[in-house]
Amino acid sequence: MAELIGKNGTWTFDGDLLRIVPGHDKDVPRLRVALGEIELPLTALAGIAFEATPEAGKKAKSGAGRVRVRLRAGSDPLTQACGGRIADEADPYQLDVPAERGGVAEYFADEVRDALTAARIPSDPADRYLVAAPPVPISANGQDGTGSFDGDVVRLEWGWLADLKKRSAGNREWPLSALEAVEWRPAVGMDWGWIRFRIRGDAGIVSQNPRLDPNCLTLWGTKKESGNSAVLAAAIVGRMPHPNAAPEKPSPADDVDTDAAAAAAAAAVAAVATPAAAGSDHDALLRRLRELGDLHRDGVLTDEEFATAKQAVLKQL
């Protein structure tokens, strides 16, 4: 087993798994601490390199540098969620190496490269996450509230610093299946950061200003906020459908169910489109409305079909 101890953590490699353990020093970035131990299977790796990093303006220190591991596209939910926006010092896939361990770092990188060559790991993008998503439940504080995820439901709860538009909209809650995308941006300098949730069926972003978007938790100026929110984003993204996954092919049973649903929807719309006979009682029309609501809730009727059928019933009341 190869082991490399750096300034901000320890890496070990046993031929199949690269294990990253963050350091305990107070200067270790919050994101690394929040992520905890990370296990990278060999199949998730695309490459590794030892990069010499001499101090500017001084004579280069022989052996000092940084080991950087490169992951296959689509293999890691953290990388997928953060889109390359993690600062180098907080990036868990980089390890600063002091001068006296430069030789060990080069040996470590060679061991990983040799294993990759022998295993013939494909270089194409992964169609599923090969690195485990951060565990749940998890929460992260922002400037204007708190975001949380329990594995099934995402919640945003506003604090007293939230804009009136957000507080008027109320706390937000979505099942995981309702999310179309999660966007994360760190707070940099005087610019706001955010974690924004794109909801299926929404017309678009409510406001580009993260402080006014009720689907957005705002981050401002602290590494703690940005670090924890990145882990939250990764936990959610890692449990959403993978963007490269092949679409599931419907089974014959699914085709039968789809045909039956379509027939039920057509029958429901035809029934309400037929004028009620003279003497039709009020209760019968109310029953139709309830039936339409059930069909719409179960996904048999589309929003447009439901609205049309409902309007037809209301005209008969």
Secondary structure, DSSP 4 states (H G I P E B T S, - for coil): -EEEE-SSEEEEE-SSEEEEEE--STTS-HHHHHH--EEEEGGGEEEEEEEE-PPTTS---TT-EEEEEEEPTTS-HHHHHHTT-S-GGG-TTEEEE-GGGHHHHHHHHHHHHHHHHHHT---SPPSS--SPPPPSSEEEE-SSEEEEE-SSEEEEEE-TTS-HHHHHH--EEEEGGGEEEEEEE--BTTB-EEEEEEETT--S-S-SSTTT-TTEEEE-S-HHHHHHHHHHHHHHHTTSPPTTSPPPPPPHHHHHHHHHHHHHHHHHHHHHHSPPPTT--HHHHHHHHHHHHHHHHTTSS-HHHHHHHHHHHHHH-
